Amino acid sequence: MAKRLTDTEKWNDDWYISLSNDYRIIWQWLLDNCNHAGICKRSIRLLNLMCNTSISEEELIKVMENRIVVKDNNWFIPKFLKFQYSSLNSNRPVIISVVKELEKHGLITMIPESFGNDYLIIKDKRKDKDKDIVKLKNEKNGKFSGNFKAQGEELFAERFSKHGNTNKGGTKNS
């Protein structure tokens, strides 16, 4: 079950409080049912069933005042991104996943303007992260790059010469 931040200030938002109760429920349902990238499967039938309403998609789009973008079989909520994530300029796995999801659905160009071009930086950082992951895997498998192996052997020799051969109890063997 996904956990989301909710905006407690929505009750002071003129747009939100001007909505009828049906549309407030619909808005909450959309926010709760979109994925981590703000994308919700487009189904007016399911929306009406779950919210106990009977609206058309045209009404929905009109009332939501461009808060919902229709793209293929999806509804996209661009402001969801800005609220849930302060920036898309991060190497956090969730942010990388959001960017991949937006790219997959052709929505990357529809991110909120307040994010600027931060998402472009992620692509470069993702490449660097992939290189770091390969390097770490090689190190774990004994394929050290650089002087790591020699440094490890030096540290072991230094420790052994200071403390002697010790067993698990920490006492010196004779």
SEVOZA-595642 format. One line per 2 residues: number of its first residue (from 1); for each residue x, y, z of C-alpha. Coordinates in steps of 0.1 Angstrom, whole numbers, plus 2048, in hexadecimal, padded with zeros to 3 digits. Layout:
// residues N
NUM	X:Y:Z  ...
***
This chain:
// residues 174
1	800:800:800  80E:821:7F6
3	811:83D:80F  80D:861:803
5	810:884:810  7F0:897:812
7	7EC:8BC:810  7DA:8C8:830
9	7D9:8EB:820  7C0:8DF:806
11	7A4:8EA:81C  7B1:90E:817
13	7B4:90A:7F2  799:91E:7DF
15	798:904:7C3  794:8E6:7DA
17	77A:8F5:7F0  766:901:7D1
19	762:8DC:7C6  743:8C9:7CE
21	746:8AC:7E6  746:894:7C9
23	763:8A5:7B9  776:8A7:7D9
25	772:881:7DD  77D:87D:7B8
27	79C:892:7BD  7A6:87E:7DC
29	79F:85D:7CA  7B5:868:7AD
31	7D2:872:7C5  7CE:851:7D8
33	7CD:83C:7B9  7E8:84B:7A3
35	80A:83A:7A3  829:84A:7B1
37	82D:85F:792  80A:86E:793
39	7FC:857:778  7DA:847:77C
41	7CA:82E:765  7AF:840:751
43	78E:830:75A  770:847:75F
45	75B:828:767  772:81D:783
47	774:841:790  74E:844:791
49	74A:822:7A1  764:829:7BD
51	758:84C:7C3  733:845:7C0
53	72F:860:7A5  723:862:782
55	738:87B:76F  746:87B:74C
57	76B:87E:745  764:89F:733
59	755:8AC:754  772:89F:768
61	78C:8B0:752  778:8D1:752
63	774:8D2:778  798:8C8:77F
65	7A4:8E7:76C  7C3:8D7:75B
67	7CD:8C5:77B  7C8:8A5:767
69	7D9:89E:746  7CB:883:730
71	7E6:86F:71F  7DC:84E:70D
73	7CC:838:727  7D8:84C:745
75	7D0:86B:759  7EF:87D:764
77	7EF:895:782  80E:8AB:77D
79	80A:8BE:79E  80C:89C:7B1
81	831:89B:7A8  838:8BD:7B6
83	826:8B6:7D6  834:894:7DD
85	858:89B:7D1  868:8BD:7D6
87	87F:8B6:7B9  885:89C:79E
89	8AA:8A3:7A0  8B5:886:7B6
91	8C4:863:7B4  8AA:856:7CC
93	89C:835:7BE  878:843:7C0
95	881:862:7AC  893:84D:792
97	875:837:790  85E:855:78C
99	872:863:76F  873:840:75E
101	84D:83E:762  848:861:753
103	85F:858:736  84D:837:730
105	82B:849:72D  838:866:719
107	830:87F:735  853:88B:73E
109	84D:8AC:72B  82D:8B2:740
111	83E:8B5:762  836:8D4:775
113	84A:8F3:769  855:8F9:78D
115	86C:8DB:78A  87E:8EB:76D
117	896:8D4:75B  8A0:8C2:77A
119	895:8A1:76B  8B0:8A4:74F
121	8CB:8A3:76A  8BE:882:776
123	8C6:870:756  8EB:87A:75A
125	8EB:870:77F  8DB:84F:777
127	8F8:847:75F  911:84F:77B
129	8FD:83A:794  8FD:81C:77C
131	923:81F:77A  926:820:7A0
133	910:801:7A3  926:7EE:78B
135	945:7F9:79E  936:7EE:7C0
137	92C:7CC:7B1  94F:7C7:7A5
139	95D:7CF:7C7  945:7B7:7D8
141	94F:79B:7C0  975:7A1:7C8
143	97A:7B4:7A7  988:7D3:7B8
145	98F:7F1:7A2  9AC:808:7AA
147	9C2:800:7C8  9A6:7F4:7DF
149	9B4:7D0:7E1  9D7:7DC:7E8
151	9CA:7F4:802  9B6:7D9:813
153	9D4:7C2:814  9E9:7DE:824
155	9CE:7E5:83E  9CC:7C0:847
157	9F2:7BC:84A  9F4:7DC:860
159	9D8:7CF:877  9E7:7AC:879
161	A0A:7BA:882  9FB:7D1:89E
163	9E3:7B8:8AD  9F1:796:8A3
165	9DB:778:899  9BC:77A:8AF
167	9A0:761:8B2  97B:76B:8B5
169	97F:771:8DA  998:78C:8D4
171	9B5:77B:8E6  9D7:775:8D6
173	9DF:751:8CB  A01:744:8D6
***
